[in-house]
Amino acid sequence: MTVTTFTPIILILSQASADLVSQQEQTAPAGLTPAGATMMIASITLVIALCVFCTYRILREPHPETHHHAPLEIDTNDQP
């Protein structure tokens, strides 16, 4: 099949997608729905709470320098 065979199919599909987009623009409500706003607020709140919790856990340890470093004896199998 050649490119000229696919040309009518591409034109038909592009026109159909343009018609679908124009229909959605006419019927789509403007702005954010209450369910969308609730989901967005819940998601942002959960992410911020998780960041605060993790930061608090790390900063409240008495001696983090003894726990948060990798041991120096790790064998990385590097070739000389």
CORPEWO-V507614 format. One record per residue. N is the residue number from 1. BURIAL is b if it has 24 or more other C-alpha atoms within 12 Angstrom, else e. D_CENTER is the distance of its C-alpha to the mean C-alpha in Angstrom with 1 decimal. Layout:
n: <N/N>
burial: <BURIAL/BURIAL>
d_center: <D_CENTER/D_CENTER>
This chain:
n: <1/2/3/4/5/6/7/8/9/10/11/12/13/14/15/16/17/18/19/20/21/22/23/24/25/26/27/28/29/30/31/32/33/34/35/36/37/38/39/40/41/42/43/44/45/46/47/48/49/50/51/52/53/54/55/56/57/58/59/60/61/62/63/64/65/66/67/68/69/70/71/72/73/74/75/76/77/78/79/80>
burial: <e/e/e/e/e/e/e/e/e/e/e/e/e/e/e/e/e/e/e/e/e/e/e/e/e/e/e/e/e/e/e/e/e/e/e/e/e/e/e/e/e/e/e/e/e/e/e/e/e/e/e/e/e/e/e/e/e/e/e/e/e/e/e/e/e/e/e/e/e/e/e/e/e/e/e/e/e/e/e/e>
d_center: <39.1/38.9/36.5/39.0/38.6/34.9/35.3/36.4/33.6/31.0/32.8/32.9/29.2/28.3/30.7/29.4/25.8/27.2/29.2/26.3/24.2/27.3/27.9/24.5/25.0/28.3/27.3/23.8/24.2/23.3/21.0/18.9/20.4/21.3/19.1/16.0/17.2/17.9/14.5/12.9/15.7/15.5/11.8/12.6/15.9/14.7/12.5/15.5/18.0/16.6/16.7/20.2/21.3/20.4/22.0/25.0/25.5/25.7/27.9/30.3/31.5/35.1/34.9/31.4/33.0/34.5/31.4/28.4/30.0/30.3/33.9/35.8/37.4/34.4/35.7/33.3/35.9/36.2/39.0/41.7>
